[in-house]
Amino acid sequence: MSDASSPSAVTLVLSGGHLLRLAGDVDVQALIQHLREPVSESGVFEIESSRSERLILRRSALIGLVTSYEDQDRPEIDQQIGEPFHRIEGFLSPQEHKAVLERALSREAEFEASVVVTGDKSVRKSVVLHSDEMIAPIFRRKILEVLPQLTGLAGAMSIQSTDQDDIECQVTAHLDGGYFQIHNDSGSKETATRLMTFVYYFASKPDSFLGGELKIYESGADKTGHRANFVLVQPTDNTIVFFPSGALHEVLPTYVPSKKFSDSRFTVNGWIRRGHPRM
């Protein structure tokens, strides 16, 4: 590699066949040195780019590196974009947050492996509680209350007259190594009536997990995310985000150092539909 030039793009090759393209300058030499040295299964390391991306990986997760050099006149790739989502911090009261957390933890044995419509088990790794008679009513009520705040999002005007039966909820836990590759939430016959996706983050304690950012791509991106602009959403406790269900997005790998279920990346996530959801 020439010291006189820097790569215009760096793609990380991760275990499990995942590719992650970074925007801006990164310390390529440090990454190469990491690949050359034997690493243990434990521990993590951090990658930062000049465009404020911050990525935390298990030390054994990085298995390769692809750099490319392009003409300076070509458009920059993977630039972050303006927020294509609506965020509300402190969404639940402290009492509600505690109740939701305790309820999710009490039903640990009832969570089951996530699946996708295509049946491809490599796309998603998490566990799901598909319904809960205590958690769902809380979120359906509160989501109806905040719908007027979503007027700036694509498709939001179509859902202003919705009712609680049009709001679909589930509880998801990303345990150690969990992820969800790039997808949208309304691309099949079963999901075509989804207009808006919501993701509420809650955690048992600060810093119980690493990673797990939500990566939302700009409109018009293809399903590889290649050369697409994006924004990263941090999984902040007691925060909910809304975005159009047709937007491509993914959940980056999550690492739970303790390996405990209680320390997982928890979400109450779901969809606001046009008409009544399938149950």
Contacts in CASP RR format, 6 or more apart in sequence:
PFRMAT RR
TARGET T0000
AUTHOR 0000-0000-0000
METHOD contacts of the structure
MODEL  1
MSDASSPSAVTLVLSGGHLLRLAGDVDVQALIQHLREPVSESGVFEIESS
RSERLILRRSALIGLVTSYEDQDRPEIDQQIGEPFHRIEGFLSPQEHKAV
LERALSREAEFEASVVVTGDKSVRKSVVLHSDEMIAPIFRRKILEVLPQL
TGLAGAMSIQSTDQDDIECQVTAHLDGGYFQIHNDSGSKETATRLMTFVY
YFASKPDSFLGGELKIYESGADKTGHRANFVLVQPTDNTIVFFPSGALHE
VLPTYVPSKKFSDSRFTVNGWIRRGHPRM
1 28 0 8 1.000
1 29 0 8 1.000
1 67 0 8 1.000
5 69 0 8 1.000
6 25 0 8 1.000
6 28 0 8 1.000
7 28 0 8 1.000
7 67 0 8 1.000
7 68 0 8 1.000
7 69 0 8 1.000
8 68 0 8 1.000
8 69 0 8 1.000
8 70 0 8 1.000
8 74 0 8 1.000
8 76 0 8 1.000
8 77 0 8 1.000
9 21 0 8 1.000
9 22 0 8 1.000
9 67 0 8 1.000
9 68 0 8 1.000
9 70 0 8 1.000
9 77 0 8 1.000
9 78 0 8 1.000
10 21 0 8 1.000
10 22 0 8 1.000
10 24 0 8 1.000
10 26 0 8 1.000
10 28 0 8 1.000
10 31 0 8 1.000
10 65 0 8 1.000
10 66 0 8 1.000
10 67 0 8 1.000
11 19 0 8 1.000
11 20 0 8 1.000
11 21 0 8 1.000
11 22 0 8 1.000
11 65 0 8 1.000
11 66 0 8 1.000
11 67 0 8 1.000
11 68 0 8 1.000
12 19 0 8 1.000
12 20 0 8 1.000
12 21 0 8 1.000
12 22 0 8 1.000
12 31 0 8 1.000
12 47 0 8 1.000
12 55 0 8 1.000
12 57 0 8 1.000
12 62 0 8 1.000
12 64 0 8 1.000
12 65 0 8 1.000
13 19 0 8 1.000
13 62 0 8 1.000
13 63 0 8 1.000
13 64 0 8 1.000
13 65 0 8 1.000
13 66 0 8 1.000
14 20 0 8 1.000
14 57 0 8 1.000
14 61 0 8 1.000
14 62 0 8 1.000
14 63 0 8 1.000
14 253 0 8 1.000
15 60 0 8 1.000
15 61 0 8 1.000
15 62 0 8 1.000
15 63 0 8 1.000
16 122 0 8 1.000
18 179 0 8 1.000
18 181 0 8 1.000
18 253 0 8 1.000
20 55 0 8 1.000
20 252 0 8 1.000
21 77 0 8 1.000
21 78 0 8 1.000
21 225 0 8 1.000
21 226 0 8 1.000
22 47 0 8 1.000
22 49 0 8 1.000
22 53 0 8 1.000
22 55 0 8 1.000
22 78 0 8 1.000
23 49 0 8 1.000
23 51 0 8 1.000
23 53 0 8 1.000
23 76 0 8 1.000
23 77 0 8 1.000
23 78 0 8 1.000
23 79 0 8 1.000
23 80 0 8 1.000
24 49 0 8 1.000
24 50 0 8 1.000
24 51 0 8 1.000
24 53 0 8 1.000
24 76 0 8 1.000
24 78 0 8 1.000
25 49 0 8 1.000
25 50 0 8 1.000
26 47 0 8 1.000
26 48 0 8 1.000
26 49 0 8 1.000
26 50 0 8 1.000
27 47 0 8 1.000
28 65 0 8 1.000
28 67 0 8 1.000
31 47 0 8 1.000
31 62 0 8 1.000
31 65 0 8 1.000
32 65 0 8 1.000
34 45 0 8 1.000
34 59 0 8 1.000
34 62 0 8 1.000
35 62 0 8 1.000
35 63 0 8 1.000
35 64 0 8 1.000
35 65 0 8 1.000
39 59 0 8 1.000
39 60 0 8 1.000
40 59 0 8 1.000
40 60 0 8 1.000
41 58 0 8 1.000
41 59 0 8 1.000
41 60 0 8 1.000
42 59 0 8 1.000
43 58 0 8 1.000
43 59 0 8 1.000
43 257 0 8 1.000
44 56 0 8 1.000
44 57 0 8 1.000
44 58 0 8 1.000
44 59 0 8 1.000
44 210 0 8 1.000
44 255 0 8 1.000
44 257 0 8 1.000
45 56 0 8 1.000
45 57 0 8 1.000
45 59 0 8 1.000
46 54 0 8 1.000
46 55 0 8 1.000
46 56 0 8 1.000
46 57 0 8 1.000
47 53 0 8 1.000
47 54 0 8 1.000
47 55 0 8 1.000
47 56 0 8 1.000
47 57 0 8 1.000
48 54 0 8 1.000
48 55 0 8 1.000
51 79 0 8 1.000
51 80 0 8 1.000
52 80 0 8 1.000
53 80 0 8 1.000
53 232 0 8 1.000
55 211 0 8 1.000
55 252 0 8 1.000
56 210 0 8 1.000
56 211 0 8 1.000
56 255 0 8 1.000
57 253 0 8 1.000
57 255 0 8 1.000
58 177 0 8 1.000
58 253 0 8 1.000
58 255 0 8 1.000
61 253 0 8 1.000
75 227 0 8 1.000
77 227 0 8 1.000
78 227 0 8 1.000
78 228 0 8 1.000
78 229 0 8 1.000
78 230 0 8 1.000
79 229 0 8 1.000
80 229 0 8 1.000
80 230 0 8 1.000
80 231 0 8 1.000
80 232 0 8 1.000
81 218 0 8 1.000
81 229 0 8 1.000
81 230 0 8 1.000
81 231 0 8 1.000
82 231 0 8 1.000
83 231 0 8 1.000
84 153 0 8 1.000
84 154 0 8 1.000
84 216 0 8 1.000
84 218 0 8 1.000
84 219 0 8 1.000
84 231 0 8 1.000
84 243 0 8 1.000
84 244 0 8 1.000
84 247 0 8 1.000
85 153 0 8 1.000
85 216 0 8 1.000
85 231 0 8 1.000
85 233 0 8 1.000
85 241 0 8 1.000
85 242 0 8 1.000
85 243 0 8 1.000
86 149 0 8 1.000
86 150 0 8 1.000
86 152 0 8 1.000
86 153 0 8 1.000
86 241 0 8 1.000
86 242 0 8 1.000
86 243 0 8 1.000
87 233 0 8 1.000
87 239 0 8 1.000
87 240 0 8 1.000
87 241 0 8 1.000
88 146 0 8 1.000
88 149 0 8 1.000
88 239 0 8 1.000
88 240 0 8 1.000
88 241 0 8 1.000
89 236 0 8 1.000
89 238 0 8 1.000
89 239 0 8 1.000
90 238 0 8 1.000
90 239 0 8 1.000
91 142 0 8 1.000
91 200 0 8 1.000
91 238 0 8 1.000
91 239 0 8 1.000
91 240 0 8 1.000
92 100 0 8 1.000
92 138 0 8 1.000
92 142 0 8 1.000
92 200 0 8 1.000
92 202 0 8 1.000
92 238 0 8 1.000
96 138 0 8 1.000
97 202 0 8 1.000
97 238 0 8 1.000
99 134 0 8 1.000
99 138 0 8 1.000
100 135 0 8 1.000
100 138 0 8 1.000
100 202 0 8 1.000
100 268 0 8 1.000
101 202 0 8 1.000
101 203 0 8 1.000
101 204 0 8 1.000
101 266 0 8 1.000
103 132 0 8 1.000
103 134 0 8 1.000
103 135 0 8 1.000
104 129 0 8 1.000
104 132 0 8 1.000
104 135 0 8 1.000
104 171 0 8 1.000
104 173 0 8 1.000
104 202 0 8 1.000
104 266 0 8 1.000
105 204 0 8 1.000
105 261 0 8 1.000
105 262 0 8 1.000
107 129 0 8 1.000
107 132 0 8 1.000
108 261 0 8 1.000
110 129 0 8 1.000
111 127 0 8 1.000
111 128 0 8 1.000
111 129 0 8 1.000
111 171 0 8 1.000
111 173 0 8 1.000
112 127 0 8 1.000
112 128 0 8 1.000
112 129 0 8 1.000
112 130 0 8 1.000
113 126 0 8 1.000
113 127 0 8 1.000
113 128 0 8 1.000
114 124 0 8 1.000
114 125 0 8 1.000
114 126 0 8 1.000
114 127 0 8 1.000
114 128 0 8 1.000
114 172 0 8 1.000
114 180 0 8 1.000
115 121 0 8 1.000
115 124 0 8 1.000
116 123 0 8 1.000
116 124 0 8 1.000
116 183 0 8 1.000
117 188 0 8 1.000
117 190 0 8 1.000
117 191 0 8 1.000
122 181 0 8 1.000
123 180 0 8 1.000
123 181 0 8 1.000
123 183 0 8 1.000
124 179 0 8 1.000
124 180 0 8 1.000
124 181 0 8 1.000
125 174 0 8 1.000
125 177 0 8 1.000
125 178 0 8 1.000
125 179 0 8 1.000
125 180 0 8 1.000
126 172 0 8 1.000
126 173 0 8 1.000
126 174 0 8 1.000
126 175 0 8 1.000
126 178 0 8 1.000
126 179 0 8 1.000
126 180 0 8 1.000
126 251 0 8 1.000
127 172 0 8 1.000
127 173 0 8 1.000
127 175 0 8 1.000
128 170 0 8 1.000
128 171 0 8 1.000
128 172 0 8 1.000
128 173 0 8 1.000
129 170 0 8 1.000
129 171 0 8 1.000
129 172 0 8 1.000
130 170 0 8 1.000
131 169 0 8 1.000
131 170 0 8 1.000
132 169 0 8 1.000
132 171 0 8 1.000
135 169 0 8 1.000
135 171 0 8 1.000
135 268 0 8 1.000
136 169 0 8 1.000
137 164 0 8 1.000
139 167 0 8 1.000
139 169 0 8 1.000
139 198 0 8 1.000
139 200 0 8 1.000
139 268 0 8 1.000
140 164 0 8 1.000
140 167 0 8 1.000
140 169 0 8 1.000
141 164 0 8 1.000
143 167 0 8 1.000
143 198 0 8 1.000
143 272 0 8 1.000
144 162 0 8 1.000
144 163 0 8 1.000
144 164 0 8 1.000
144 167 0 8 1.000
147 156 0 8 1.000
147 159 0 8 1.000
147 160 0 8 1.000
147 162 0 8 1.000
147 272 0 8 1.000
148 160 0 8 1.000
150 156 0 8 1.000
150 159 0 8 1.000
150 196 0 8 1.000
150 242 0 8 1.000
151 157 0 8 1.000
153 196 0 8 1.000
153 242 0 8 1.000
153 243 0 8 1.000
153 244 0 8 1.000
154 219 0 8 1.000
154 244 0 8 1.000
155 195 0 8 1.000
155 196 0 8 1.000
155 244 0 8 1.000
156 195 0 8 1.000
156 196 0 8 1.000
158 195 0 8 1.000
158 274 0 8 1.000
159 166 0 8 1.000
159 195 0 8 1.000
159 196 0 8 1.000
159 272 0 8 1.000
159 274 0 8 1.000
162 272 0 8 1.000
162 273 0 8 1.000
162 275 0 8 1.000
165 276 0 8 1.000
165 277 0 8 1.000
166 272 0 8 1.000
166 273 0 8 1.000
166 274 0 8 1.000
166 275 0 8 1.000
166 276 0 8 1.000
166 277 0 8 1.000
167 270 0 8 1.000
167 271 0 8 1.000
167 272 0 8 1.000
167 273 0 8 1.000
167 277 0 8 1.000
168 194 0 8 1.000
168 270 0 8 1.000
168 271 0 8 1.000
168 272 0 8 1.000
168 273 0 8 1.000
168 277 0 8 1.000
169 268 0 8 1.000
169 269 0 8 1.000
169 270 0 8 1.000
170 268 0 8 1.000
170 269 0 8 1.000
170 270 0 8 1.000
171 266 0 8 1.000
171 267 0 8 1.000
171 268 0 8 1.000
171 269 0 8 1.000
172 266 0 8 1.000
172 267 0 8 1.000
172 268 0 8 1.000
172 269 0 8 1.000
173 261 0 8 1.000
173 264 0 8 1.000
173 265 0 8 1.000
173 266 0 8 1.000
173 267 0 8 1.000
174 180 0 8 1.000
174 209 0 8 1.000
174 212 0 8 1.000
174 251 0 8 1.000
174 254 0 8 1.000
174 264 0 8 1.000
174 265 0 8 1.000
174 267 0 8 1.000
175 254 0 8 1.000
175 256 0 8 1.000
175 259 0 8 1.000
175 261 0 8 1.000
175 264 0 8 1.000
176 254 0 8 1.000
176 255 0 8 1.000
176 256 0 8 1.000
176 257 0 8 1.000
176 259 0 8 1.000
176 264 0 8 1.000
177 253 0 8 1.000
177 254 0 8 1.000
177 255 0 8 1.000
177 256 0 8 1.000
178 212 0 8 1.000
178 251 0 8 1.000
178 253 0 8 1.000
178 254 0 8 1.000
178 265 0 8 1.000
179 212 0 8 1.000
179 250 0 8 1.000
179 251 0 8 1.000
179 252 0 8 1.000
179 253 0 8 1.000
179 254 0 8 1.000
180 250 0 8 1.000
180 251 0 8 1.000
181 250 0 8 1.000
182 215 0 8 1.000
182 217 0 8 1.000
182 223 0 8 1.000
182 224 0 8 1.000
182 225 0 8 1.000
182 248 0 8 1.000
182 249 0 8 1.000
182 250 0 8 1.000
183 223 0 8 1.000
183 248 0 8 1.000
183 249 0 8 1.000
183 250 0 8 1.000
184 245 0 8 1.000
184 246 0 8 1.000
184 247 0 8 1.000
184 248 0 8 1.000
184 249 0 8 1.000
185 191 0 8 1.000
185 194 0 8 1.000
185 197 0 8 1.000
185 245 0 8 1.000
185 246 0 8 1.000
185 271 0 8 1.000
186 192 0 8 1.000
186 193 0 8 1.000
186 194 0 8 1.000
186 195 0 8 1.000
186 245 0 8 1.000
186 246 0 8 1.000
186 271 0 8 1.000
187 246 0 8 1.000
190 278 0 8 1.000
191 245 0 8 1.000
191 271 0 8 1.000
193 273 0 8 1.000
193 274 0 8 1.000
193 275 0 8 1.000
193 277 0 8 1.000
194 245 0 8 1.000
194 246 0 8 1.000
194 271 0 8 1.000
194 272 0 8 1.000
194 273 0 8 1.000
194 274 0 8 1.000
195 244 0 8 1.000
195 245 0 8 1.000
195 271 0 8 1.000
195 272 0 8 1.000
195 273 0 8 1.000
195 274 0 8 1.000
196 242 0 8 1.000
196 243 0 8 1.000
196 244 0 8 1.000
196 245 0 8 1.000
196 271 0 8 1.000
196 272 0 8 1.000
197 242 0 8 1.000
197 243 0 8 1.000
197 244 0 8 1.000
197 245 0 8 1.000
197 246 0 8 1.000
197 247 0 8 1.000
197 249 0 8 1.000
197 269 0 8 1.000
197 270 0 8 1.000
197 271 0 8 1.000
198 240 0 8 1.000
198 241 0 8 1.000
198 242 0 8 1.000
198 269 0 8 1.000
198 270 0 8 1.000
198 271 0 8 1.000
198 272 0 8 1.000
199 214 0 8 1.000
199 240 0 8 1.000
199 241 0 8 1.000
199 267 0 8 1.000
199 268 0 8 1.000
199 269 0 8 1.000
199 270 0 8 1.000
200 239 0 8 1.000
200 240 0 8 1.000
200 267 0 8 1.000
200 268 0 8 1.000
200 269 0 8 1.000
201 235 0 8 1.000
201 236 0 8 1.000
201 237 0 8 1.000
201 238 0 8 1.000
201 239 0 8 1.000
201 240 0 8 1.000
201 265 0 8 1.000
201 266 0 8 1.000
201 267 0 8 1.000
202 237 0 8 1.000
202 238 0 8 1.000
202 266 0 8 1.000
202 267 0 8 1.000
202 268 0 8 1.000
203 209 0 8 1.000
203 235 0 8 1.000
203 237 0 8 1.000
203 263 0 8 1.000
203 265 0 8 1.000
203 266 0 8 1.000
204 262 0 8 1.000
204 263 0 8 1.000
204 266 0 8 1.000
205 263 0 8 1.000
206 237 0 8 1.000
208 256 0 8 1.000
208 258 0 8 1.000
208 262 0 8 1.000
208 263 0 8 1.000
208 264 0 8 1.000
209 254 0 8 1.000
209 255 0 8 1.000
209 256 0 8 1.000
209 257 0 8 1.000
209 263 0 8 1.000
209 264 0 8 1.000
209 265 0 8 1.000
210 254 0 8 1.000
210 255 0 8 1.000
210 256 0 8 1.000
210 257 0 8 1.000
211 235 0 8 1.000
211 252 0 8 1.000
211 253 0 8 1.000
211 254 0 8 1.000
211 255 0 8 1.000
211 265 0 8 1.000
212 235 0 8 1.000
212 251 0 8 1.000
212 252 0 8 1.000
212 253 0 8 1.000
212 254 0 8 1.000
212 265 0 8 1.000
213 232 0 8 1.000
213 233 0 8 1.000
213 234 0 8 1.000
213 235 0 8 1.000
213 251 0 8 1.000
213 252 0 8 1.000
214 232 0 8 1.000
214 233 0 8 1.000
214 235 0 8 1.000
214 241 0 8 1.000
214 249 0 8 1.000
214 250 0 8 1.000
214 251 0 8 1.000
214 252 0 8 1.000
215 230 0 8 1.000
215 231 0 8 1.000
215 232 0 8 1.000
215 233 0 8 1.000
215 249 0 8 1.000
215 250 0 8 1.000
215 251 0 8 1.000
215 252 0 8 1.000
216 230 0 8 1.000
216 231 0 8 1.000
216 233 0 8 1.000
216 243 0 8 1.000
216 247 0 8 1.000
216 248 0 8 1.000
216 249 0 8 1.000
217 225 0 8 1.000
217 228 0 8 1.000
217 229 0 8 1.000
217 230 0 8 1.000
217 247 0 8 1.000
217 248 0 8 1.000
217 249 0 8 1.000
218 228 0 8 1.000
218 229 0 8 1.000
218 230 0 8 1.000
219 247 0 8 1.000
220 228 0 8 1.000
221 228 0 8 1.000
221 229 0 8 1.000
221 230 0 8 1.000
221 248 0 8 1.000
222 228 0 8 1.000
223 248 0 8 1.000
225 248 0 8 1.000
228 248 0 8 1.000
232 252 0 8 1.000
233 241 0 8 1.000
235 265 0 8 1.000
235 267 0 8 1.000
243 249 0 8 1.000
245 271 0 8 1.000
254 264 0 8 1.000
254 265 0 8 1.000
256 263 0 8 1.000
256 264 0 8 1.000
256 265 0 8 1.000
257 263 0 8 1.000
271 277 0 8 1.000
END
